[in-house]
Amino acid sequence: MLYLLLSVASTTLLFFIFKLFQKYNIPTFQAIVVNYVTCILVGLAFPGGTAVLHPQVFTQSWAIFAFALGIIFIGTFYLMALTTHKVGVTATSVATKISLIIPVLFSLLVLKSSLKEYTWVNYAGMAAAIAAIILSSIRLSNSNSSIRTPAAAAMALPFIIFLTSGIADSLINYTNQYHLQAGEASQFTMLTFTTSATVGLLVLAYFILAGKTRFIPRSIIAGVLLGVPNYFSIFFLIKALSAFNNDGAFLYPINNIGIILAGAAGAVIFFREKLSTVNLVGIGMAVLALILISYQEITANLF
């Protein structure tokens, strides 16, 4: 249970840090680039960490998927920050965590690797997930925020995150099933982080050399503060999976429900986000969706 709570806390902290970037005028992309460099350094600090980026990893069949995932990761992370700024912590956390229905459908329809028979209750949960994104993304017209986000953008940004997060999880699922061997998960993760950092550094260097931006030193501190919980959000999730006998069908919904609720509570308490009745219904729908999608595993573990 401790690792589950730490996973929820570290992941929720990412959304709060994105919100603080807005408050303190931190260049978001620069901080995200530093964040991925920090993830690599933290990973290398662990025993055996220096071995995970041996040149041989680039010849593995899963290397191309790590490269693709690294590009998706940094793009999605930037969109998460942008959505947190423009729409709010609540809508971003809902869109990110409810995206698990995409890898569920991918596993069911493409990989055909589902270990259970899906019922109308599960599919009702998937429909509720879409409704949850819509309802939690609707902004109050009388919000006192200094940033006015067009309604179309407020609706589109969470859906884009929903899609990209779901695609990333599906890619991980596919790679794990068909390409990764035992003991290669750490190498795959580090190569993914390295790709994100490399792409980010190249893009940032281009903008700086082209005179389109200048590097802001405080981005380093901001990136480190983001990178440490980002790394441990994955570390604690893996530990939690082990503690729950790798029962991801049970753990992921519980973990995501915790993140959605903690994100909404923190948004209201720390950032004074205004949540309308419609937004609260959206949060409730998100929790209901996760329960319906995995009700078989939840009831089997609790009763």
C-alpha positions in Angstrom: 0.0 0.0 0.0 2.9 2.4 0.7 4.2 2.1 -2.8 0.7 2.7 -4.2 0.4 5.9 -2.1 3.9 7.1 -3.2 3.0 6.4 -6.9 -0.2 8.5 -6.5 1.7 11.3 -4.7 4.6 11.5 -7.1 2.4 11.5 -10.2 0.0 14.0 -8.8 2.9 16.2 -7.9 3.8 16.5 -11.7 0.5 18.2 -12.4 1.1 20.6 -9.5 4.6 21.5 -10.7 3.3 22.2 -14.2 0.9 24.7 -12.6 3.7 26.3 -10.6 5.6 26.8 -13.9 2.8 29.0 -15.0 2.8 30.9 -11.7 6.5 31.6 -11.7 6.8 32.1 -15.5 9.1 29.1 -16.1 9.9 28.3 -19.8 8.0 25.0 -19.9 9.8 23.3 -22.8 13.2 24.2 -21.4 12.2 22.7 -18.0 10.8 19.6 -19.6 14.1 19.0 -21.5 16.1 19.3 -18.2 13.5 17.0 -16.6 14.4 14.2 -19.0 18.1 14.7 -18.5 17.4 14.5 -14.7 15.5 11.2 -15.2 18.6 9.8 -16.9 20.9 10.9 -14.2 18.7 9.6 -11.4 18.5 6.2 -13.3 22.3 6.1 -13.7 22.7 6.7 -10.0 21.0 3.4 -9.1 23.2 0.3 -8.8 23.9 -1.1 -12.3 22.4 2.0 -13.9 25.5 2.6 -16.0 25.0 -0.7 -17.8 21.6 0.0 -19.2 22.9 2.2 -22.0 25.5 -0.2 -23.4 25.8 0.3 -27.2 24.4 -3.1 -27.7 20.9 -1.8 -26.8 20.7 0.1 -30.1 20.8 -3.2 -32.0 17.8 -4.7 -30.1 14.5 -5.1 -31.9 12.7 -2.9 -29.4 15.1 0.0 -29.9 12.9 1.6 -32.6 9.9 1.5 -30.3 11.9 3.1 -27.5 12.9 5.9 -30.0 9.2 6.4 -31.0 8.0 6.3 -27.5 10.7 8.9 -26.4 9.3 11.3 -29.1 5.7 10.7 -27.9 6.7 11.1 -24.3 8.2 14.6 -24.7 5.4 15.8 -26.9 2.7 14.5 -24.5 4.6 15.9 -21.5 4.6 19.4 -23.1 0.9 19.1 -24.0 0.2 18.1 -20.4 1.9 21.2 -19.2 0.1 23.4 -21.7 -3.3 21.9 -20.8 -2.6 22.3 -17.1 -1.9 26.0 -17.8 -4.9 26.6 -20.1 -7.6 24.3 -18.8 -6.5 23.2 -15.3 -5.1 20.4 -13.2 -8.4 18.5 -12.9 -9.1 18.2 -16.6 -5.4 17.2 -17.4 -5.3 14.5 -14.7 -8.6 13.1 -15.9 -7.6 13.0 -19.5 -4.2 11.5 -18.8 -5.4 8.7 -16.4 -8.7 7.8 -18.2 -6.6 7.1 -21.3 -6.1 3.6 -20.1 -9.2 2.6 -22.2 -7.1 2.9 -25.3 -4.5 0.2 -24.3 -7.4 -1.9 -23.0 -9.1 -1.8 -26.4 -5.8 -2.3 -28.2 -5.1 -5.4 -26.1 -8.6 -6.6 -26.6 -9.0 -6.0 -30.4 -5.5 -6.0 -31.8 -3.3 -8.0 -29.5 -6.2 -10.3 -28.5 -4.4 -10.9 -25.2 -7.2 -10.1 -22.8 -7.4 -12.6 -19.9 -11.1 -11.9 -19.3 -14.3 -11.7 -21.2 -15.5 -8.1 -21.5 -19.1 -7.4 -20.7 -21.5 -4.5 -21.4 -20.5 -3.1 -18.0 -16.9 -2.8 -19.1 -17.9 -1.1 -22.4 -20.2 1.2 -20.4 -17.2 2.3 -18.4 -15.4 3.2 -21.6 -18.3 5.3 -22.7 -18.3 7.0 -19.3 -14.6 7.7 -19.7 -15.3 9.8 -22.8 -18.1 11.7 -21.0 -15.7 12.3 -18.1 -13.2 14.1 -20.3 -15.9 16.3 -21.8 -17.5 17.2 -18.5 -14.3 17.8 -16.6 -13.0 20.1 -19.4 -15.9 22.5 -19.5 -14.7 25.8 -18.0 -16.7 28.3 -16.0 -17.6 31.4 -17.9 -17.1 33.5 -14.8 -13.7 32.1 -13.9 -11.4 34.6 -12.4 -8.4 33.2 -14.2 -6.3 35.7 -16.1 -5.9 33.3 -19.0 -9.0 32.9 -21.2 -9.0 29.7 -23.1 -11.3 29.3 -26.2 -13.9 26.6 -25.6 -12.7 24.6 -28.6 -9.1 24.5 -27.2 -10.4 23.7 -23.7 -12.1 20.6 -25.2 -9.4 19.7 -27.7 -6.3 19.7 -25.5 -7.6 17.1 -23.0 -8.7 14.8 -25.9 -5.2 15.1 -27.6 -3.6 14.1 -24.3 -6.1 11.3 -24.0 -5.1 10.0 -27.4 -1.3 10.4 -27.1 -1.2 8.9 -23.6 -3.3 6.0 -24.8 -1.1 5.5 -27.8 2.0 5.5 -25.7 0.6 2.9 -23.3 -0.5 0.7 -26.2 3.0 0.9 -27.7 4.5 -0.1 -24.4 2.0 -3.0 -24.3 2.9 -4.1 -27.8 6.7 -3.9 -27.2 6.5 -5.7 -23.9 4.5 -8.6 -25.5 6.5 -9.1 -28.7 10.0 -7.7 -28.2 11.2 -7.2 -24.6 12.9 -10.1 -22.9 13.2 -10.7 -19.2 15.5 -8.1 -17.6 15.4 -5.6 -20.5 12.7 -3.3 -19.0 15.3 -1.0 -17.4 17.2 -0.7 -20.7 14.1 0.1 -22.6 13.0 2.7 -20.1 16.4 4.4 -20.1 16.6 4.4 -23.9 13.2 6.0 -24.0 14.2 8.7 -21.6 17.4 9.3 -23.5 15.5 9.7 -26.7 13.2 12.3 -25.1 16.2 14.2 -23.7 18.1 14.1 -27.0 15.1 15.3 -29.1 14.4 18.0 -26.6 18.0 19.2 -26.5 18.2 19.3 -30.3 14.9 21.3 -30.6 16.0 23.6 -27.8 19.4 24.1 -29.4 17.8 25.0 -32.7 15.6 27.7 -31.2 18.5 29.2 -29.2 20.9 29.2 -32.2 18.2 30.6 -34.5 17.6 33.4 -32.0 14.0 32.5 -31.4 14.5 32.0 -27.7 17.1 32.3 -25.0 17.9 29.9 -22.2 16.6 30.8 -18.8 18.9 29.5 -16.0 16.0 28.9 -13.6 14.7 26.3 -16.0 17.5 24.0 -14.7 16.1 24.1 -11.1 12.5 23.7 -12.4 13.5 20.8 -14.6 15.3 19.0 -11.7 12.3 19.5 -9.5 10.1 18.0 -12.2 12.5 15.2 -13.2 12.9 13.6 -9.8 9.2 12.9 -9.2 8.8 12.0 -12.9 11.4 9.2 -12.5 10.0 8.0 -9.2 6.4 8.0 -10.4 7.5 5.1 -12.7 9.7 3.6 -10.1 7.0 3.5 -7.4 4.4 2.2 -9.9 6.7 -0.7 -10.7 7.2 -1.4 -7.0 3.4 -1.2 -6.4 2.8 -3.7 -9.2 5.2 -6.1 -7.6 3.5 -5.6 -4.2 0.2 -6.4 -5.8 1.5 -9.5 -7.6 1.7 -7.7 -10.9 -2.1 -7.5 -11.0 -2.2 -4.4 -13.3 -5.9 -4.8 -14.1 -6.6 -4.1 -10.4 -3.7 -1.7 -9.6 -4.0 0.7 -12.6 -7.6 1.7 -12.0 -7.1 2.2 -8.3 -3.9 4.1 -8.9 -5.6 6.3 -11.5 -8.6 7.0 -9.3 -6.3 8.1 -6.6 -4.5 10.5 -9.0 -7.7 12.0 -10.3 -9.1 12.6 -6.8 -5.8 13.9 -5.4 -5.3 16.1 -8.5 -8.8 17.6 -8.2 -8.5 18.2 -4.4 -5.1 19.8 -4.8 -6.2 22.0 -7.6 -9.0 23.4 -5.5 -7.0 23.7 -2.3 -3.6 24.9 -3.6 -4.5 26.7 -6.9 -8.1 27.7 -6.2 -9.4 26.1 -9.4 -13.1 26.7 -9.7 -15.0 23.4 -10.3 -18.6 23.7 -11.4 -21.2 21.1 -10.8 -20.6 19.8 -14.3 -16.9 19.4 -13.5 -17.6 17.5 -10.3 -19.9 15.2 -12.3 -17.0 14.7 -14.7 -14.7 13.7 -11.9 -17.4 11.3 -10.6 -17.8 9.9 -14.1 -14.0 9.3 -14.3 -14.0 7.3 -11.1 -17.1 5.4 -12.1 -15.5 4.7 -15.5 -12.4 3.2 -14.0 -14.5 1.0 -11.6 -16.7 -0.3 -14.4 -13.8 -1.0 -16.7 -12.1 -3.2 -14.0 -15.0 -4.2 -11.8 -14.2 -7.9 -12.1 -10.6 -7.5 -10.8 -11.7 -5.0 -8.1 -14.4 -7.3 -6.7 -12.1 -10.3 -6.9 -9.4 -8.5 -4.8 -11.7 -6.8 -2.3 -14.2 -9.5 -1.6 
